[in-house]
Amino acid sequence: MSKTVYIIDVESGNLQSLSNAIKRIGNYDIKFIHNAEEFKQYDSQIEKLLFPGVGNYGHFVKEIHARSLTDPINAYIKSGRSLMGICVGLQAFFKSSEESPEAEFEGLGYLDFSLTKFNVEDPVFKARGMKKSVPHIGWNHVSEITVGGEPIAKDTSLYGINSVNKYYFVHSYGAILTPELKAGVVNKYGKEQGWDFAFARYGSEEFLAAIKYKNFFATQFHPEKSGIAGLKVIKNFLEGNQFPTIQTADIETHDNTEVTLSGLSRRIIACLDVRSNDDGDLVVTKGDQYNVREETDGGESKVRNLGKPVELATRYYNQGADEVTFLNITSFRNSPLKDLPMLQVLSKAAETIFVPLTVGGGIKDMIDPETGATVPAVKVADLYFRSGADKVSIGSDAVVIAENYYANNKQKTGTTSIESISATFGNQAVVISVDPKRKYVASPSETTMSTIKIEDPARYGPNGEQYCYYQVTSQGGRKVHELGALELCLACEDLGAGEILLNSIDHDGSNQGYNLELLQQIKRNVSIPVIASSGAGVPKHFQEVFELDCGIDAALGAGLFHRGEYTVNDVKRYLQQEANMDVRLDDNVEL
């Protein structure tokens, strides 16, 4: 007989993946609670309650109050029944957050201190001439666990959380602890009141990764996006297994000796370009310089078909991909609200893939052709999130937004897709996809864009030009803009984007390696994470990009995976064995 798990839904982010994770774990039914009336309706039946959240702290807390959920949640916890918070669902139990200093409402106040933002000028990074990327995005491990103020037993875990497995974090603000504050928290809440804590580090900053008090438990990381290791945490919560013994299968057997500055593992992303073929089916395709067609043996021109999106994405997840990105390069066939091509793909992929999913294409303000009404980008993004996406990638619309931003003396309107989505779901939910092409100039005075001096004479321009900048394109590379890639990235960062997917038309499909020159220029000047894309042909190319002295946050591969030349784990094993790099390998973790 199935049991029912209840999830509080204040319409803040992707809950589809959490639902799928619960169904993957066991025979559970799921019911969503949206307000106090529904809570009252189900209250007597609830034994397991989940409280997930994504996005802006102030927006999330405001929704809790607007739906009159504070009293029911407090009463439920006081009754001793089990509740698990996730991400902002953990942060809501703090009194306040620096993210929303003028918030209309305070948090639930179980822990009486404020959340603060990670320090971009982290001294560990600053000593190397770099900035620490904020948001904190990627796979990190827990460094310490205390139970009642004392270190946890060596062979024991907290709901399966241990110091060896990696978990997926994505947040800009957290319960960051100075040594003095940590000691106070451990003494006041741990030793005196019986709270349990898991701690993690991002650079030199230590923060709370999980908290527990009696049957109340919450994680800053996303267990539903942390692969099998994360699913085990949810499973232990649902089964009431608070301190399970660490089994051999829980522990990664490889020995990583590298300690990255951030503490994060090297992140490998599998990317799938998806479009409609000539028969109207969605297929994964890839073409040099965005040419997605090929000649058949019969001389017919057809869209290249490298496989079905869900099947390929699931394969890459099983191979160890840390994230999967879908870039939709097809057009809407009818009404965008009824015919977003990627909604079904995302929904199906999220049933079997338990790492972050990003989707790009068509995320902007739209006109519904059936009603003539304007549909804001934040609503379009919400459709993607509710289908299983964790992040949305904005491409062509970001270029237009940046052009207007500079035309209006860098004034923000608060209404662009970047601003509205990040204000609701958090800046970590907004990825900017940049498609630039190298443009040579004889002198920096020829352009207002930031230029790069070319040091190698063999790489000078066709007329001996010794400088270049990277000119932004849109619409799949078909339209060129008088805007530099760096200028685009700086504008989007200021407007609220949380991550940059940096492509290179010059390197796309070359299999000769990433555009290191471009990557260094962007990463040295922005404070948000940068994903390297375009040009990877062999595992060594991933090593090269991670060895750059600017601190690239992740590397994306497409063609080498689609062609079956290498698996994701081939790349990871190479990085681990040949370059001594820290990568996530959970192939020995079983649910």
N, C-alpha and C positions, 0 to 999 in steps of 0.2 A: 504494500500500500504506500502510495506516495505521500510525502510530507510537504507542507506549504512553507515557502520562504517569502517574507514580506520585504519589499524594497520601497523606501521613501523616495519619491520622485518629485523634485521641485523644478523639473524641466531645465536642468543644467548639465548638458553634456551627454556623452554616449553611455547609456545604460544597457544597450543591446548586448554588448560584449560581456557585461557582468551577468546578465540573464543566461547567455550562452554558456558561460563558465559554470554556473550552478547546474545547468542541465547536463553538462559534460561530466560533472562530478558524480551525480547520482540521480535517483528517482525523485525529483522535486518538482512541485508546482510553484508558480511564481505569481504573486499579486502585488500590484503597485498601489502605494498610498500617496495621494496628492494633497490632502488637506486634513484638517482636524475632524471633519465629519466622517471621512473614510477611515481615519484612525480609530475613531470611536466605534465604527461599525465592526471592525476586525479585532479590536483590542483584546477581547477575551480569548481569541484564537491564536494570538501571536506568541510564538516561542523563540523564533529566530528573526531578527530585524536587521536589515542592512541600510546604511545611511551614506550613500556615495555622493560625491560632488565634484564638479569640474568648473574652473573659472574663477571669476573675481570674488574675493571674500565678501565684500560689502553687498554685492548683488545676491550672493548665496544666502547670507544671513537675513537680508531683507525679505527674500522669498520665504524663508522659514517663518518669519513673523507674520508676513502677509497671509500665509496659509494657516495661521494660528496653530503651528505645530510645536512651539516651544514647550508649552505645558504638557501635552501628551508625551513628548520625548522624555522630559524630565521625570514624569510619573512612571513611565515605562522602565527607565534605568533604576529608579528608586525601588521598583518592585523586584529587582534582582534578575529579571529576564535578560537574555543575551542580545547585545547590540554590537554591530561592527561598523565603524566609520571608515571611509576611504577618501584619501586626498583632502579636498576641502571639507569632506565629512569628518575628518580629524580636526582640521583647523577651526571649524565652527565651535569646538569645545573650549577654545581659548577665549580670553576676554575681548581681545581686539587684534587688529592687524595694521601694520604700517601701510599695507596696500590700500586700505580704505580709511584714512584718518578722520574723514568727515562723514563716516557711515551713520545712517539714521539710527541704526540699532547696534548694540553690542552683541558679541557672541554669547554662548551659553555659560562661559565663565567657570568651567570645571577646573581649569588651570589658570591661575591668576597672573598671567603675564602676556605680553604682546608678541605677535609674530613680526619678524623683520625681514628685510630683503637681503639676499646674498650680496656680498661685497665684490663688485667687479674689479676693484683695485686690491684684490687679495695679495698680501705680501709675498706669498709663495710664488705666485705668478709674476708679480711685479719684479721680483729679483731676476726673472728670466726675460724681462722686457715684454711681457704679455699681459693681457687682461683675462680675467676669468669669465667664461661665458655665463650669462644669466638670461634666460632660465637655466636651472639645473635639469638637463635632459639626458637621460640615458640609464645605463645599468650600473648600479652601485651595490656595495655589500654593507651589511651591518657590522660595525666595529666592536660593539659592546652591548650586552644585555644585563640588566639588573632586575632582581626579583626582591621586592621588599627592601630595596636599598643595598642589596648585596649582589655580587657577581653570580650569574646563573651557573648551575652545575655544568661541568664540561661536556657531558654527553646529553644535555637537555636543551630543548629549544622552546621558544615562545610561539605557540600555535604553529610550529614548524619553521619559524624564522630562525635562521642560524647565521653564523659569521662567514660561511663559505659560499653559499649560493648567492646569485645576483638577482636584484629586484629592480623593476623599472620605475624610476622617479621622473616626474615632470612638474616642476614648480619653481617660482621665483622667490616666494616667501616661505619662511618656515620658523619653527621654534628653535632659533639659533642660540646656542648656549656658550657664554664665556665660561672659563673654569669656575669662577665664583658662582655664577648663576646655576651651573650644572650641579655643583655641590649643594646649593640651597634646594634645588628641585629634588635631588636624590634624598636629602635629609627630611625635608618637609613632607613631600608627597610619598617618597619611597619608604623610609624607615618609620615615620610617624603614622602614615595613613595606609600603607600597604600597596602603593602603586608599583607597577612594573614598567620598565622602559627599555626600548631598543634605541641605540644611538648610531648615527652614521656621520661620515665626514664628507664635505665637499671642499676640496682644497684645504685651507687651514681652519675652516669653520665646521664646528660640530653642531648637529641638530638632532631633534627627536624624529626617529624613523617610525616608531610605533609606541603606543601607550596602552596600558591595560589596568583596569581596576575592577576586581571581582569579575562579573560577567560582561563588563563593558570593555571593548577592545577597538582600536583604530590604528590604521596604517597611513603614513604619508605617501608611500609608494602605492602603485596600482597592482594588486595581486592578480587581477583578471587579465593584466597585460604583461605579466612576468613569467610567461611560459608555464611549464609543469611545476616549477618551484613555487610559483605564485598560486596555482590552483590548489596545491597541497595546503597552503595557508587557509584558503577559504574552506576547504574540506575539513580541516581540523576545527575551525570555528563552528561549522554546521554540526559536527559530531561532538562538540563540547570537549575536545581534546586539547587542553590548555598548555600542557607541558610535555609534549611527546618526546620520546627518546630519539636522538639522531641516529638514523639507520645508515648503513653503508651506502645504500642507493641514493641517499640525500646529498652525498658529498661528491663534488667534482674531483675526479682522480688525478687530473693533470696538475702540475706544479707551476703556477705562474709566479715568476720571480720579479717581474716588472711592477713597479708602483708608479702609476701615472700621477701627474701633478694634481689632477682633479679627484682621483680615486675611481673614476669611471673606466669601464672596460672600453676597448676600441669597438666602435659601433659600426656594423656592416648592414647596409640596407639593400634590399632587392627591389628593383623598380620595374614596373610593367606599364608600357605605353599601350593604351587600349583605345580602339576605335571600331566603328562599324565596317564590316567588309561589304563586298558587292551584293551579298545576299541579306544584308541587314543584321547579321549576327555580330556580337561583340567578340573581338579577338585581340590577342596580344600581338603587337607588330613593332617593328623597329627598322628604321631605314637611315642610311647615311644622309646627313644634311636634310633630315625630315622627309626624305623620299620614302613613302610607305608602300610603294607599288613595285612589282617585279614582273618580269616576263616569264610566262609558263613555257613548257616545251612546245606547245602549239602556237606560240607567238602571241598569246592573249595576255593583256595586262591586268593583273589582279592584285588586291591588297595582300601584302605579306602576312601570312598566318603562322605565328609561332606557337600557338596553343590557346586554350581556353583560360580566361583570366583566373577563375577560382581554382582550377586544377593546378595551374602553375604557381599561384600564390601559396597554396597549401603545400606544394612540394618544397618551396623555398623556406617556408616556416619549419617544416620537418627537417630541413637541412641545417637549420640553426640561424636563419635570418633574424636580426635584432629588431627590424621593422620591415614593413612592406608598404610600398608606395604605388598607388594607381594614378597615372596621369591620363585623363580622358582627352583624347585629341580628335574626337568626333563631334559633330554638331547635334543639337537637339532636333528631334524629328517633329515633335508637336509642341504641346504646352510644356514648358520646363518643369512645372510643378507636378505634372502627371507622367512625365516621360524623361526624367533625369536618367540617362543611360546607366549610370554607375550605382544607382540605389540597390538594384537587385544583386549586382555583383558584390557590393559591400555587405549586404545582408547575408548572403550565402558564405562569403569568405569569413565573416565574423563568427560563424558557427563552428569553425574548425581551427581558426588562427588566434592564438592568445598572446600576440605581441602587438605593438601599436600599428594602426593602419592610417595612412594618409591618402587623401584623394584630392586631385586637382582637376580643374576644367569647369568653366561655367559658373564660378562662384563670384557673383556680382549682383548689383541691383538689376532686376528684370521687369519686363512688362508681360503680364499674363495675357496672351493673345485671345483668350476666351472671355476675359472680363475687362481688359484694358487697364486693370489696376497695377500699380507698381508693387512689386514684391521685393522687399529689401534684402540685401545680401545676407544679413544675419538670419533671416528665415530660411533662405536657401541652404546656408551652412547647417542650420539646425536639422534639416531633412537628412543631410549626410551624417551628422552625428547620431541621429536616432536610428540610422541604418547600420551603424557600426564603425564609423570613422572616428578617429581620435584627434586628427588634425586636418585642416583644409589648406590646400596650396593655391595661392593666388598668383597668376602670371600676368596676362595682358592687362587686366584691370589695374594691377599694381603700377604699371608704367604710366597709365593715364592719371592715376592718383598722384604719383610723384611729380609729373609734369605740372599739374595744377598746384601742388604744394609749393613748388619753386616759383611758379607764376604769381602766387599770392604771398610772396615773401615769407615762406615757411609757416604760414598760418594754418592751424588745424581747424577743421570744421566740425569734427565729431560725428560726421555722417557717412564717411567713406566706409567701404567694406572692411578695410583693415581696422579702423577705429571701432566700428560697431561690433564686430565679431570678438575682438580682443576685450572690449569692455564687458561683454556678456560672458564669454567662455574663457577669458584669460589669454594673455599674449602667447602662451605656449601652444595654443590651438591654431595659430596663424603662421603658415610657412609662406615665404615669398620665393617663387620660382623665377630665376633670372636667366635669360637667354641672350648673352652678349656675343659680339663678334669683334675680333681685333681690327682696329683702324690705325694705320700708320700716319704719323705726322713728322715733319722735319724738325719742328721746334714746339715746345709747350705753349708758346705764344699763339699758335695757330688755333687753339681751342680753349674753352673755359673749363673743360673737364680735367680731372686729375690724370696726369700722364705717368707712364712708366719708362724709364731709360733702359734701353736694350743694351746689355753689356757684351753679348756675344755677336761679333760682326757677321757670323754666318746666319744670324737671325734678323738682320736688318731688313727693312722693307724693300719692295721691288725697285724703288728709286734711291736706295741707300738711306732711308729714313731711320733715325736712331731712337725714335720715341714712338709710343703707341698708347692708345687707351682702348677700353672695351666698350663698344657702342651697343646700347640696348636694342633688342628687337622685340616684337610682339607677334601675335597671331601665328605661332609656330615658326617664327623666323622670317616671315614674309614681309613684315613691315619694320622699317628701320627708323629709330628715333634719335634726335640730337640730345642724347642723355647718356651719361656714362654709367657703367655698372656700379661703381662705387657710389656715385651720387644717388642712384636708385636705392641702393641698400641702406644708405644713411637716412634717406627720407622715410623709408618704410620702417626702419628701426624706431625713429622718432614718433611715427604715427601709431606704433604699438605692435608691430610684427615681433614674433618670438624666435624665428629661425629662418635661415636662408638656404635654399637649395640652389647651389651655384653651378649652372651648366656652362658649357663652352661650345659654341657652334664650330669653332676651329678644330676642336678635338673630338667632337661627337662622331662615333662610328670608326674612329681611327685605330683603336686598340693599341695606341702608342703611349698611353699614360695620361694622367690628368694634367690640366693646365696649371702648373705649379705657380707660374708667374701671376696669374689672375687670382688664384686662391690666396696667395700671400698678400696681395694688395688689399683684398676685401677683409680678410680675417684680422689684419693688423689695425684696421680702422673701425671695426664694429665691435660691439660688446655682446652680441647675441650669437648663438651657435651657428656654425657654417658647415653645411654638408657638401663634400666634394662630389661632383658628378661629371660625366662625359669623358670617355677615353680609356677606361680600365679594360685591359685585355688579358692580363696575367696577374697572379697574386702579388708579385713584386710591386706592381703599381700601387697597391693598397699600402704596402710598407713605405713606399716613397712619400706618399701623401701624409701618412701619420708621422713621418720623421721630419716634416717641415718644422722650422723653429717658430711658427706662428700659432700652432696649436689647433689644427683642424679637428672638428668635433666628431665627424662621421664621414664614411665614404660609401658611395652608392654604386652598384653594379647592375648592368642590364644584359647586354648582348652576350657576355661570356657565360652568364648563367643560362640564358635562353637557348644558346647553341649547345649546351651540355658539355662545354669544354672543361668547366670547373663547377663544383658545387660550392655553396656558401661555406660549408665546413672545410672544403679544400683550402679556401682562402684563410679561414681562421686557423687551421692547423699550420699553415705556412707561417702566418704571423707569429704564432706561438713558438713553433719549433725553430724557425730560421731567424726570426727577429726578436725573440724573447719578449713578445708583446702580450699584454693582458687582454684576453678575449673571453667572452661568455660561451661556455660549452656545457649545456645541461643534458647531454645525451645519456648520462647515467642516472638521471633523476626520473623516477617513476611515480605515477600518481597512485 
